[in-house]
Amino acid sequence: MSRTPDYSLLELASVREGDSVATTLANSVRYAQHAEALGFKRFWLAEHHNMEGISSSATSVLVGHIAGKTGSIRVGSGGVMLPNHPPLVIAEQFGTLECLYPGRIDLGLGRAPGTDPVTARALRRDGLGAEQFPEDVARLQNLLGPLQPGQPVKAIPGAGTNVPIWLLGSSLFSAQLAAMLGLPYAFASHFAPDQLLDALHAYRIGFRPSEHLERPHAMVGVNVVAADTDAEARRLFSSQQMQSTDMMRGKRDPLAPPIDDIEQYWTALERPAVEHKLHFSFVGSAATVGRGLAALIEETEADEVITTVRIFEPNACLRSLEILADVRQLPAAGDASDSSA
């Protein structure tokens, strides 16, 4: 049966070559406002550190800034890398955001550090968080839940806000944990495609209804570059292909302008690795992107699709959103189902 998933956006606040961080963040605000006007459900920001090409490291600060510049779209983290932070601090930050923007804040959590080992040590967590991720999630749930008699540590603000928690992942671990806790789950297939179907299966068969969620809610991450023609979309996509190639080379540079022939940039060995990493990328005109998303939704039965649109030219990025807003209905023709997460 065809499905009507919700559509959301994941923003990395990618710094363009030649731009300042201030310009980048102003573009992110414009992007979020455009997404809200087009009816996207969520606008999430990802935590990364020590990367010259990504400026969303202070994720909770940027979530608050975007929420303050918009009026209705849900804003959140996609995600906060919990190993980098004490749960109390995250509860206080997102509890504050929920008090400022009630009913609009999401807290997506990942268990990777989102950076290299040297930077992880600079964050003063000493690699402790990944092993204790389940315990930290439970602590965070308790801190955001109702105050209990005699509770020794309280998140103020935070207690009683019940900010919706999502678990994010690219393997079976977080899928199984989300199922056990009865939480919504997002798979990072936009850069880690291998275990998508296995993780979704594990999540759904192991799901236990909870006070947070009655039935599984699975979000699938994809890359989208939509333009008026297939050729123009492929040209725009070259910026992301080059950035992914550069990361394999150990470079974390800002997003570069698109080029006409990506084959002149990567080597014969690099190409298959980058193409595999970006497997769930839908690049082309409205018709091309619509067909690709329709097939993905049929295969995964996704309740929600979250897209990254990493394009060098800001106006082309906004145009890509407009095309995506038009084609997002195509996979769901004839289906009236709805999602409640």
C-alpha positions as CSV (number, residue, x, y, z in Angstrom):
1,M,0.0,0.0,0.0
2,S,1.3,3.5,-0.8
3,R,2.1,5.7,2.1
4,T,2.1,9.4,2.9
5,P,5.2,10.0,5.1
6,D,6.0,13.3,6.7
7,Y,8.9,15.2,5.2
8,S,11.5,17.0,7.4
9,L,14.9,18.6,6.9
10,L,18.3,18.0,8.4
11,E,20.6,21.1,8.3
12,L,24.4,20.9,8.7
13,A,24.9,24.7,8.3
14,S,27.4,23.9,5.7
15,V,29.9,26.7,5.2
16,R,30.4,27.6,1.6
17,E,33.9,28.4,0.2
18,G,34.4,32.1,0.7
19,D,31.6,32.6,3.2
20,S,31.8,33.5,6.9
21,V,30.1,31.5,9.6
22,A,27.8,34.5,10.1
23,T,26.6,34.3,6.5
24,T,26.2,30.6,6.8
25,L,23.9,30.9,9.8
26,A,21.9,33.6,8.2
27,N,21.4,31.3,5.2
28,S,20.2,28.6,7.6
29,V,17.6,30.9,9.0
30,R,16.4,31.7,5.5
31,Y,16.4,28.0,4.7
32,A,14.3,27.2,7.8
33,Q,11.8,29.9,7.1
34,H,11.4,28.7,3.5
35,A,10.9,25.1,4.7
36,E,8.2,26.3,7.2
37,A,6.4,28.2,4.4
38,L,6.5,25.0,2.3
39,G,5.0,22.8,5.0
40,F,7.9,20.7,6.1
41,K,7.4,19.1,9.5
42,R,10.7,19.5,11.3
43,F,14.0,21.3,10.9
44,W,16.8,19.5,12.7
45,L,20.4,20.5,13.2
46,A,23.4,18.2,13.5
47,E,26.2,18.3,16.1
48,H,29.7,18.1,14.5
49,H,33.0,19.4,15.8
50,N,36.3,20.5,14.4
51,M,35.0,20.7,10.8
52,E,35.6,23.9,8.8
53,G,32.8,23.0,6.5
54,I,30.0,22.6,9.2
55,S,29.0,25.4,11.7
56,S,26.2,23.7,13.7
57,S,28.5,22.6,16.6
58,A,26.7,24.6,19.3
59,T,23.5,22.7,18.4
60,S,21.2,23.8,21.2
61,V,22.1,27.5,20.6
62,L,21.3,27.2,16.9
63,V,18.1,25.3,17.6
64,G,16.9,28.3,19.8
65,H,18.0,30.8,17.1
66,I,16.1,29.0,14.4
67,A,13.0,28.5,16.6
68,G,13.0,32.2,17.4
69,K,13.1,33.1,13.7
70,T,10.2,30.7,12.7
71,G,6.7,30.3,14.0
72,S,5.4,26.8,13.7
73,I,7.8,24.2,12.3
74,R,9.3,21.8,14.8
75,V,13.0,22.5,15.5
76,G,15.4,20.1,17.1
77,S,18.7,18.2,17.1
78,G,19.5,15.6,14.6
79,G,21.3,15.0,16.7
80,V,23.0,15.9,19.9
81,M,25.9,13.5,20.4
82,L,25.2,12.5,24.0
83,P,28.7,11.1,24.7
84,N,29.9,14.7,24.5
85,H,27.6,16.0,27.2
86,P,26.4,15.4,30.7
87,P,22.7,14.5,30.5
88,L,21.8,17.2,33.1
89,V,23.2,19.9,30.8
90,I,21.2,18.6,27.8
91,A,18.0,18.4,29.9
92,E,18.5,22.0,31.1
93,Q,19.2,23.3,27.6
94,F,16.3,21.6,25.9
95,G,14.0,22.1,28.8
96,T,14.7,25.8,28.4
97,L,14.1,25.6,24.7
98,E,10.7,23.9,25.3
99,C,9.7,26.6,27.8
100,L,10.6,29.3,25.2
101,Y,9.0,27.5,22.2
102,P,6.4,25.1,23.7
103,G,5.4,22.1,21.6
104,R,8.0,22.8,18.9
105,I,11.2,21.2,20.2
106,D,12.6,17.8,19.4
107,L,15.7,16.1,21.0
108,G,17.4,13.7,18.7
109,L,20.2,11.7,20.3
110,G,23.2,10.0,18.8
111,R,25.8,7.8,20.5
112,A,28.8,8.7,18.3
113,P,31.1,11.6,19.3
114,G,30.5,13.4,15.9
115,T,34.2,14.1,15.7
116,D,37.8,12.7,15.9
117,P,39.3,11.3,19.1
118,V,41.5,14.3,19.7
119,T,38.5,16.6,19.6
120,A,36.5,14.2,21.7
121,R,39.1,14.5,24.4
122,A,39.0,18.3,24.1
123,L,35.3,18.0,24.9
124,R,36.4,16.5,28.2
125,R,34.3,13.3,28.0
126,D,37.2,10.9,27.6
127,G,35.3,8.5,25.5
128,L,33.0,7.5,28.4
129,G,29.7,8.3,26.8
130,A,29.3,5.6,24.1
131,E,29.5,2.8,26.5
132,Q,27.0,4.3,28.9
133,F,24.6,5.7,26.2
134,P,21.6,3.6,27.3
135,E,22.1,4.8,30.9
136,D,22.5,8.4,29.8
137,V,19.3,8.2,27.7
138,A,17.4,6.9,30.8
139,R,18.9,9.7,32.9
140,L,17.8,12.2,30.4
141,Q,14.3,10.8,30.3
142,N,14.0,11.0,34.1
143,L,15.3,14.6,34.1
144,L,12.8,15.7,31.5
145,G,9.9,13.8,33.1
146,P,7.8,14.7,36.2
147,L,9.7,15.5,39.4
148,Q,9.7,12.6,41.8
149,P,9.6,12.9,45.6
150,G,13.0,13.1,47.0
151,Q,14.7,13.4,43.6
152,P,18.2,14.5,44.4
153,V,19.1,16.1,41.0
154,K,16.6,18.2,39.1
155,A,16.8,19.9,35.7
156,I,15.4,23.4,36.1
157,P,14.2,24.2,33.5
158,G,13.6,20.7,32.1
159,A,11.7,18.8,34.7
160,G,8.2,18.1,33.5
161,T,8.7,19.4,30.0
162,N,8.8,15.9,28.4
163,V,10.7,17.1,25.4
164,P,10.2,14.3,22.7
165,I,13.3,12.2,22.5
166,W,14.4,10.4,19.3
167,L,17.2,7.9,19.0
168,L,19.4,8.2,15.9
169,G,21.7,5.6,14.5
170,S,23.4,3.9,11.6
171,S,23.5,0.4,13.1
172,L,21.3,-2.1,15.0
173,F,22.2,-0.9,18.4
174,S,20.2,2.3,18.6
175,A,17.3,0.6,16.6
176,Q,17.0,-2.0,19.3
177,L,17.3,0.5,22.1
178,A,14.7,2.7,20.6
179,A,12.4,-0.3,20.3
180,M,12.9,-1.3,23.9
181,L,12.2,2.2,25.2
182,G,9.3,2.8,22.9
183,L,10.9,5.9,21.2
184,P,10.8,7.1,17.6
185,Y,13.9,6.1,15.6
186,A,15.8,7.8,12.8
187,F,18.3,5.9,10.6
188,A,21.3,7.9,9.1
189,S,21.0,6.3,5.7
190,H,22.0,9.6,4.0
191,F,25.7,8.7,4.8
192,A,25.5,5.1,6.2
193,P,23.3,3.0,4.0
194,D,24.4,-0.6,4.7
195,Q,22.1,-1.6,7.6
196,L,19.0,0.5,6.9
197,L,16.6,-2.4,6.2
198,D,18.0,-4.6,9.0
199,A,17.7,-1.7,11.5
200,L,14.2,-0.9,10.5
201,H,13.2,-4.5,10.9
202,A,14.8,-4.8,14.3
203,Y,13.1,-1.6,15.5
204,R,9.7,-2.7,14.3
205,I,9.7,-6.3,15.6
206,G,11.2,-5.3,18.9
207,F,9.0,-2.2,19.5
208,R,7.4,-1.9,22.9
209,P,4.6,0.6,23.2
210,S,5.3,3.3,25.8
211,E,3.9,6.4,27.3
212,H,5.8,8.3,24.6
213,L,4.7,6.3,21.5
214,E,2.0,3.7,20.9
215,R,3.5,2.3,17.6
216,P,6.8,2.4,15.9
217,H,7.7,5.6,14.1
218,A,10.7,5.2,11.7
219,M,12.5,8.1,10.0
220,V,14.8,7.5,7.0
221,G,17.6,10.0,6.1
222,V,18.3,10.8,2.4
223,N,20.1,13.4,0.3
224,V,18.1,15.3,-2.2
225,V,19.3,17.7,-4.9
226,A,16.4,18.7,-7.1
227,A,16.5,21.2,-10.0
228,D,14.5,22.0,-13.1
229,T,16.5,19.5,-15.1
230,D,18.4,16.3,-14.4
231,A,21.6,17.8,-15.8
232,E,21.5,20.8,-13.6
233,A,20.8,18.7,-10.5
234,R,23.8,16.5,-11.3
235,R,26.0,19.6,-11.6
236,L,24.8,20.9,-8.2
237,F,25.3,17.5,-6.6
238,S,29.0,17.6,-7.4
239,S,29.6,20.0,-4.4
240,Q,28.5,17.2,-2.0
241,Q,30.4,14.6,-4.0
242,M,33.6,16.6,-3.8
243,Q,33.1,17.2,0.0
244,S,32.6,13.5,0.6
245,T,35.7,12.7,-1.5
246,D,37.7,15.3,0.5
247,M,36.6,13.7,3.8
248,M,38.0,10.4,2.5
249,R,41.2,12.3,1.9
250,G,41.3,13.6,5.5
251,K,40.1,17.1,4.5
252,R,37.2,18.9,6.1
253,D,37.1,22.0,4.0
254,P,34.1,24.3,3.3
255,L,31.6,23.3,0.6
256,A,33.0,24.1,-2.9
257,P,31.2,25.4,-6.0
258,P,29.8,22.8,-8.3
259,I,31.8,21.5,-11.3
260,D,30.7,20.2,-14.7
261,D,32.6,16.9,-14.6
262,I,33.0,15.1,-11.2
263,E,35.0,12.4,-13.0
264,Q,37.9,14.8,-13.2
265,Y,37.9,15.2,-9.4
266,W,37.8,11.8,-7.8
267,T,40.0,8.7,-8.6
268,A,38.8,5.4,-9.9
269,L,39.2,4.0,-6.3
270,E,37.4,6.9,-4.6
271,R,34.4,6.9,-6.9
272,P,32.7,3.6,-5.7
273,A,33.4,4.5,-2.1
274,V,31.7,7.9,-2.3
275,E,28.8,6.5,-4.4
276,H,28.2,3.8,-1.8
277,K,28.2,6.4,1.0
278,L,25.8,8.6,-0.9
279,H,23.7,5.6,-2.1
280,F,20.4,7.1,-0.8
281,S,20.8,10.3,-2.8
282,F,18.0,11.5,-5.1
283,V,19.3,13.8,-7.7
284,G,17.4,15.2,-10.7
285,S,14.2,16.9,-11.8
286,A,10.9,16.7,-10.0
287,A,10.0,13.5,-11.9
288,T,13.3,11.8,-11.3
289,V,13.4,12.6,-7.6
290,G,9.7,11.7,-7.2
291,R,10.3,8.2,-8.7
292,G,13.3,7.6,-6.4
293,L,11.5,8.7,-3.3
294,A,8.5,6.6,-4.2
295,A,10.6,3.5,-4.5
296,L,12.4,4.2,-1.2
297,I,9.2,4.7,0.7
298,E,7.7,1.5,-0.7
299,E,10.8,-0.5,0.2
300,T,11.3,1.0,3.7
301,E,7.7,1.8,4.7
302,A,9.1,5.0,6.3
303,D,6.8,7.0,8.5
304,E,9.0,10.1,7.8
305,V,11.7,11.1,5.4
306,I,14.4,13.6,6.5
307,T,16.4,15.1,3.8
308,T,19.7,16.9,3.6
309,V,20.0,19.4,0.8
310,R,23.7,20.3,0.5
311,I,23.9,22.8,-2.4
312,F,26.5,25.5,-2.8
313,E,24.2,28.2,-4.3
314,P,21.7,29.4,-1.7
315,N,19.0,30.2,-4.2
316,A,19.4,26.8,-5.8
317,C,19.0,25.3,-2.4
318,L,15.7,27.1,-1.9
319,R,14.6,26.0,-5.3
320,S,15.4,22.4,-4.5
321,L,13.2,22.7,-1.4
322,E,10.3,24.0,-3.6
323,I,10.6,21.1,-6.0
324,L,10.8,18.6,-3.1
325,A,7.7,20.2,-1.6
326,D,5.9,19.6,-4.9
327,V,7.1,16.0,-5.4
328,R,6.7,14.8,-1.8
329,Q,3.0,14.0,-2.5
330,L,3.8,11.8,-5.5
331,P,4.8,8.7,-3.6
332,A,1.6,8.8,-1.6
333,A,-1.0,9.2,-4.3
334,G,-4.2,7.6,-3.1
335,D,-3.2,7.0,0.4
336,A,-4.7,9.0,3.3
337,S,-2.7,7.5,6.2
338,D,-1.2,9.9,8.7
339,S,1.6,9.9,11.2
340,S,1.3,10.9,14.8
341,A,4.8,11.2,16.1
